[in-house]
Amino acid sequence: MGKIESLVEAYLIAERDLVAVVDSAGGALPLPDGRTVTVGRAEFDALLGERRKRAWVVIRKKTPMPARR
């Protein structure tokens, strides 16, 4: 279980650093392969017994939206 907790903490640290970089770049960062990195936000949630405000990155490929019917 200690390995999982260690991996979760490492992930959250990397995620927090990536969110900070995307925020400092204006909220959206294009990648060379055509994807765009943006930041999503969430309400407070319980994570490992502690309440935190979460932010996460969203990576999307630019694809046309299907036509509405």
C-alpha positions in Angstrom: 0.0 0.0 0.0 2.9 2.3 0.7 4.0 2.1 -3.0 0.5 3.2 -4.1 0.5 6.2 -1.7 3.9 7.2 -2.9 2.8 7.0 -6.6 -0.3 9.0 -5.8 1.7 11.7 -4.1 4.2 11.8 -7.0 1.3 12.1 -9.5 -0.3 14.9 -7.5 3.0 16.8 -7.4 3.5 16.4 -11.1 -0.1 17.4 -11.8 0.2 20.5 -9.7 3.4 21.5 -11.5 1.8 21.0 -14.9 -1.3 23.0 -13.9 1.0 25.9 -12.8 2.9 25.8 -16.1 -0.4 25.8 -18.2 -1.8 28.6 -16.0 1.3 30.7 -16.5 1.0 30.2 -20.3 -2.5 31.7 -20.3 -4.7 28.7 -19.6 -4.1 26.7 -22.9 -0.9 25.3 -24.2 -0.6 23.7 -27.7 1.5 20.6 -28.1 3.5 19.9 -31.3 1.2 17.0 -32.3 -1.9 19.2 -32.5 -3.3 18.5 -29.0 -4.0 21.3 -26.6 -3.4 21.2 -22.8 -6.0 23.1 -20.7 -6.8 23.2 -17.0 -10.0 21.9 -15.4 -11.1 22.7 -11.8 -13.1 20.8 -9.3 -14.8 21.5 -5.9 -13.2 20.3 -2.7 -12.9 16.6 -2.4 -11.5 14.2 0.2 -8.2 12.7 -1.0 -6.0 10.6 1.3 -8.0 11.9 4.3 -7.3 15.6 3.5 -9.6 18.1 1.8 -8.0 19.8 -1.2 -9.1 21.9 -4.1 -8.2 19.9 -7.2 -7.1 21.2 -10.5 -6.1 18.9 -13.3 -5.0 19.1 -16.9 -7.0 18.1 -19.9 -5.3 17.1 -23.1 -7.5 17.2 -26.2 -6.9 16.5 -29.8 -8.3 19.1 -32.2 -11.0 17.2 -34.0 -14.1 18.6 -35.7 -17.3 18.3 -33.7 -20.0 16.1 -35.3 -22.9 18.0 -36.9 -26.0 18.5 -34.7 -29.2 16.9 -35.9 
